[in-house]
Amino acid sequence: MRPAPRLAISLTLSAACLGAKAMGAEGATAALAVATVASWLVPSPRALPILAGAALAGATTALLAALPGATRFMLEALPLAGNLMLAWHFGATLRPGREPLIARYTRADFGHMPTELVGYTRSLTMLWTWFFLAFSAVNVATLAGFGPPPGPSAVANVVLPLLFFLGEHAVRAARFGHLGPAHPWRTLRAIWRADVQQPHAG
């Protein structure tokens, strides 16, 4: 299978970000995290523009990190930026004339869109959009000082979407078991295929 540029680049940046975090390099962590977010915001599906956009965002963040207190603020603001990006990534595909994001992944999985999944995939795309918007509101409250502390909030930003992702597979298996097994690896493979076959659009 051909590499999916956006996924390959964002996953590589994410791994580097985790490595920087483990080494306690906060400035590099912030720069790599922003670069990861930027890799999903670049409208082009081609590797070179994605890399250029990610590099520009990361370099700008690295320069801003030199300002007093900037690194800590950027690290605390990253969950908000990530959730807003994900809400946009899903929600933009619900506009008239667009194919919902989950429908795009489903089409890449099956090679066509099963009739019984048309409504389900649209509703699921909408549910993910509201899920990330709700988390964005929590992130704003945290930054304003009256929400959950940054540490627990960051953990929830990782754990709850993962539980939602896994739980949805159980629901889909129960409702549409006749369409074949529903498991996370199959979904990730479909996302990879969709990134290759049908370029990201903003």
Contacts in CASP RR format, 6 or more apart in sequence:
PFRMAT RR
TARGET T0000
AUTHOR 0000-0000-0000
METHOD contacts of the structure
MODEL  1
MRPAPRLAISLTLSAACLGAKAMGAEGATAALAVATVASWLVPSPRALPI
LAGAALAGATTALLAALPGATRFMLEALPLAGNLMLAWHFGATLRPGREP
LIARYTRADFGHMPTELVGYTRSLTMLWTWFFLAFSAVNVATLAGFGPPP
GPSAVANVVLPLLFFLGEHAVRAARFGHLGPAHPWRTLRAIWRADVQQPH
AG
1 192 0 8 1.000
1 193 0 8 1.000
1 196 0 8 1.000
2 196 0 8 1.000
3 196 0 8 1.000
4 191 0 8 1.000
4 192 0 8 1.000
4 193 0 8 1.000
4 195 0 8 1.000
4 196 0 8 1.000
5 45 0 8 1.000
5 46 0 8 1.000
5 47 0 8 1.000
5 50 0 8 1.000
5 195 0 8 1.000
6 39 0 8 1.000
6 40 0 8 1.000
6 45 0 8 1.000
6 50 0 8 1.000
6 195 0 8 1.000
6 200 0 8 1.000
7 191 0 8 1.000
7 192 0 8 1.000
7 195 0 8 1.000
8 47 0 8 1.000
9 39 0 8 1.000
9 47 0 8 1.000
9 50 0 8 1.000
9 51 0 8 1.000
9 54 0 8 1.000
10 36 0 8 1.000
10 39 0 8 1.000
10 40 0 8 1.000
13 32 0 8 1.000
13 35 0 8 1.000
13 36 0 8 1.000
13 39 0 8 1.000
13 54 0 8 1.000
14 32 0 8 1.000
14 36 0 8 1.000
16 32 0 8 1.000
17 29 0 8 1.000
17 32 0 8 1.000
17 33 0 8 1.000
17 36 0 8 1.000
20 27 0 8 1.000
20 28 0 8 1.000
20 29 0 8 1.000
20 32 0 8 1.000
21 29 0 8 1.000
26 65 0 8 1.000
26 71 0 8 1.000
26 72 0 8 1.000
26 75 0 8 1.000
27 61 0 8 1.000
27 62 0 8 1.000
27 65 0 8 1.000
27 71 0 8 1.000
28 62 0 8 1.000
29 75 0 8 1.000
30 61 0 8 1.000
30 62 0 8 1.000
30 65 0 8 1.000
30 71 0 8 1.000
30 74 0 8 1.000
30 75 0 8 1.000
30 78 0 8 1.000
31 58 0 8 1.000
31 59 0 8 1.000
31 61 0 8 1.000
31 62 0 8 1.000
31 65 0 8 1.000
32 58 0 8 1.000
33 75 0 8 1.000
33 78 0 8 1.000
34 57 0 8 1.000
34 58 0 8 1.000
34 60 0 8 1.000
34 61 0 8 1.000
34 74 0 8 1.000
34 78 0 8 1.000
34 81 0 8 1.000
35 53 0 8 1.000
35 54 0 8 1.000
35 55 0 8 1.000
35 57 0 8 1.000
35 58 0 8 1.000
35 61 0 8 1.000
36 54 0 8 1.000
37 57 0 8 1.000
37 78 0 8 1.000
37 81 0 8 1.000
37 82 0 8 1.000
37 85 0 8 1.000
38 53 0 8 1.000
38 54 0 8 1.000
38 56 0 8 1.000
38 57 0 8 1.000
38 58 0 8 1.000
39 50 0 8 1.000
39 51 0 8 1.000
39 53 0 8 1.000
39 54 0 8 1.000
40 85 0 8 1.000
40 89 0 8 1.000
40 200 0 8 1.000
41 85 0 8 1.000
42 49 0 8 1.000
42 50 0 8 1.000
42 52 0 8 1.000
42 53 0 8 1.000
42 54 0 8 1.000
43 200 0 8 1.000
43 201 0 8 1.000
43 202 0 8 1.000
44 50 0 8 1.000
44 199 0 8 1.000
45 195 0 8 1.000
45 199 0 8 1.000
45 200 0 8 1.000
61 74 0 8 1.000
64 70 0 8 1.000
64 74 0 8 1.000
65 71 0 8 1.000
65 74 0 8 1.000
76 142 0 8 1.000
76 143 0 8 1.000
76 150 0 8 1.000
77 139 0 8 1.000
77 143 0 8 1.000
79 135 0 8 1.000
79 139 0 8 1.000
79 142 0 8 1.000
79 153 0 8 1.000
79 154 0 8 1.000
79 157 0 8 1.000
80 136 0 8 1.000
80 139 0 8 1.000
80 140 0 8 1.000
80 143 0 8 1.000
83 132 0 8 1.000
83 133 0 8 1.000
83 135 0 8 1.000
83 136 0 8 1.000
83 139 0 8 1.000
83 157 0 8 1.000
84 132 0 8 1.000
84 136 0 8 1.000
86 128 0 8 1.000
86 132 0 8 1.000
87 129 0 8 1.000
87 132 0 8 1.000
87 133 0 8 1.000
87 136 0 8 1.000
88 202 0 8 1.000
89 101 0 8 1.000
90 101 0 8 1.000
90 125 0 8 1.000
90 126 0 8 1.000
90 128 0 8 1.000
90 129 0 8 1.000
90 132 0 8 1.000
91 101 0 8 1.000
91 125 0 8 1.000
91 126 0 8 1.000
91 129 0 8 1.000
92 98 0 8 1.000
92 201 0 8 1.000
92 202 0 8 1.000
93 99 0 8 1.000
93 100 0 8 1.000
93 101 0 8 1.000
93 104 0 8 1.000
93 125 0 8 1.000
93 201 0 8 1.000
94 100 0 8 1.000
94 122 0 8 1.000
94 125 0 8 1.000
94 126 0 8 1.000
94 129 0 8 1.000
98 201 0 8 1.000
99 107 0 8 1.000
100 121 0 8 1.000
100 122 0 8 1.000
100 124 0 8 1.000
100 125 0 8 1.000
100 126 0 8 1.000
101 125 0 8 1.000
101 128 0 8 1.000
102 121 0 8 1.000
102 122 0 8 1.000
102 124 0 8 1.000
102 125 0 8 1.000
102 128 0 8 1.000
103 113 0 8 1.000
103 117 0 8 1.000
103 118 0 8 1.000
103 121 0 8 1.000
103 122 0 8 1.000
103 125 0 8 1.000
104 194 0 8 1.000
104 198 0 8 1.000
105 121 0 8 1.000
105 187 0 8 1.000
105 190 0 8 1.000
105 191 0 8 1.000
105 194 0 8 1.000
106 113 0 8 1.000
106 114 0 8 1.000
106 117 0 8 1.000
106 121 0 8 1.000
106 190 0 8 1.000
107 113 0 8 1.000
107 194 0 8 1.000
107 198 0 8 1.000
108 190 0 8 1.000
108 191 0 8 1.000
108 193 0 8 1.000
108 194 0 8 1.000
108 197 0 8 1.000
108 198 0 8 1.000
109 186 0 8 1.000
109 187 0 8 1.000
109 189 0 8 1.000
109 190 0 8 1.000
109 193 0 8 1.000
110 179 0 8 1.000
113 121 0 8 1.000
114 176 0 8 1.000
114 179 0 8 1.000
116 176 0 8 1.000
116 179 0 8 1.000
117 176 0 8 1.000
117 179 0 8 1.000
120 172 0 8 1.000
120 175 0 8 1.000
120 176 0 8 1.000
124 168 0 8 1.000
128 164 0 8 1.000
131 161 0 8 1.000
131 164 0 8 1.000
132 161 0 8 1.000
135 156 0 8 1.000
135 157 0 8 1.000
135 160 0 8 1.000
135 161 0 8 1.000
138 147 0 8 1.000
138 148 0 8 1.000
138 153 0 8 1.000
138 156 0 8 1.000
139 153 0 8 1.000
139 157 0 8 1.000
141 147 0 8 1.000
141 148 0 8 1.000
142 148 0 8 1.000
142 149 0 8 1.000
142 150 0 8 1.000
142 153 0 8 1.000
147 153 0 8 1.000
148 156 0 8 1.000
165 184 0 8 1.000
165 187 0 8 1.000
166 184 0 8 1.000
169 182 0 8 1.000
169 183 0 8 1.000
169 184 0 8 1.000
169 187 0 8 1.000
170 182 0 8 1.000
172 182 0 8 1.000
173 181 0 8 1.000
173 182 0 8 1.000
176 182 0 8 1.000
END
